[in-house]
Amino acid sequence: MPKPHAASCPGSGPDPLSHLLQELRLRESFYCRSELRSPWGMSFPDRDGATFHYVAEGSCCLGLGERTLLLGSGDFVLLPRGKAHSFLDRPDTRLIPVAQMPLSPTAPGASVLDVPGDGPRCVLFCGGLTFSGITAHPLVERLPDTILLRQTERDAYAWLQPTLDAMAREVADPRPGSPVVLLRLVELLVIQALRTWMEGCPMGACGWLQGMKDPQIGRSLALMHSEPGQPWDLESLARSIGLSRAVFAERFARLMGDSPKSYLTGWRMHLASIWLKEDRLTLAETADRLGYGSEAAFSRAFKRRFGMAPGGLKRRGNADLAGRTR
C-alpha cells in the first residue's frame, strides 16, 4: 500500500500554486526592453517555456492566430506555454521574425531593441523562461494559452512594477551573478502572474484548478507528485483518499480532463526527461525511481509518450552538456 503523505491529511487542502511550481525546474531566462516607433511588427515562434510582454507606454496589437487583441499602457500578458504570437503597431503591418530584429545584447540573456520611425511610440518589456525536460509540468500544459492582466485590474497586481524595475536595473548595470538574478526575477514575475490569475479565475473557467482545490482530488495529485515511484493504480489512489474507484475516476476525469493513469504517466515521463537529460541518471536508476519493473517496461512507456527511446534523449542531453562546457 502506498505510504501516507503529509499533504494528504484531512483538512489540509493543497495550495494550487505551490503544487504547480514546487517541482518546476527552470533552465534559463531572457529579457528585452523594446522602444518602437510605427510602423513595426514582429512575430514570435513557438518556444519551450513561458513568455511575457508588458506594455509600458503606448499601445499595440497582440496577434494570436485568428484573434487580435488591442493592448494599452499598463497591460500585461503571459503565454505560459510559449505559443506562437505576434506584436505589431496595427493589424495590417508587415511582420518580421523577432530573430531578424536588430537586438542589442546588454548582458547574458538580456538585450534592448530600438526601432526608429516617425509614428507613435510604444515601449515593451518582454521576457520569459525555459522549462527543463521535454515538456513543461503537466499542470502548466493545462493552463490557458494566454493570461491577460489589464491595467484596469492594476490593484490586483501591484507587484508588477517593482519587479520590472528590478529587472531593468539589473540589465542596465550588469554585475557578477546578473544572469542568475534575472532568472529569479523572471521566475518571480511568472509566479506572480499565475497567482493573480488563479485568484481571479471564476468557478468553472479552469477545471484543473478546481481539481486541485477539491479535497480528495487535490490529495490524489499530491500523492502522485510526491511519490511517483509508488505502484499507484485506480484502487490504491481511491483508497488513499477515501473514495470508491468509480467516484474517484469520474471526479478526476471531470475536473482534470484526464484519467488518473494518464495523468500519472505524464508526470512520470516529465520527471524522467529531466532526470535523464539534466541529472544524468541511468535508465535503470530512472526506471527504479519511477516504479517500473524493468528498463524495458520504462523504455516502452517513454517511447509511447515522446516517440523516441530514452537512450536517445540521454545521449542528446550529454552532448548538449558537453557543448556547454567547451
Number of C-alpha atoms within 10 A of each C-alpha: 10 14 9 12 13 12 18 20 13 11 8 12 18 21 13 18 16 12 17 18 13 9 12 18 14 16 13 19 25 19 27 23 22 19 17 22 18 18 18 20 23 19 20 18 13 12 14 19 22 23 27 23 21 23 21 20 16 17 21 24 17 22 20 15 10 5 8 15 13 15 20 18 17 19 20 24 19 24 21 25 23 21 19 16 17 21 26 24 24 18 17 9 14 13 15 16 12 15 11 9 14 12 17 13 14 15 18 16 18 24 20 19 17 15 16 13 12 8 12 12 18 22 20 22 20 20 23 25 25 21 19 22 24 16 20 23 20 17 18 17 12 17 16 13 16 16 17 16 19 16 16 9 11 15 8 15 17 10 15 17 15 10 15 17 11 14 23 18 10 19 24 14 10 17 11 7 10 18 20 14 17 26 22 17 18 25 19 15 22 21 16 17 22 18 16 16 16 14 10 10 13 9 9 10 10 16 16 23 22 18 23 26 16 17 18 24 28 25 26 22 22 21 23 19 18 14 19 18 17 17 13 20 13 15 14 15 26 21 15 19 20 11 15 13 15 11 10 23 20 13 16 23 17 14 19 20 14 15 18 24 13 10 19 19 18 18 20 25 25 20 24 24 23 21 19 24 25 17 13 17 15 16 20 14 13 22 21 15 16 20 16 18 11 12 17 13 11 23 18 14 19 21 13 10 14 14 10 13 16 24 14 11 18 22 14 14 20 16 12 13 14 10 9 8 6 5
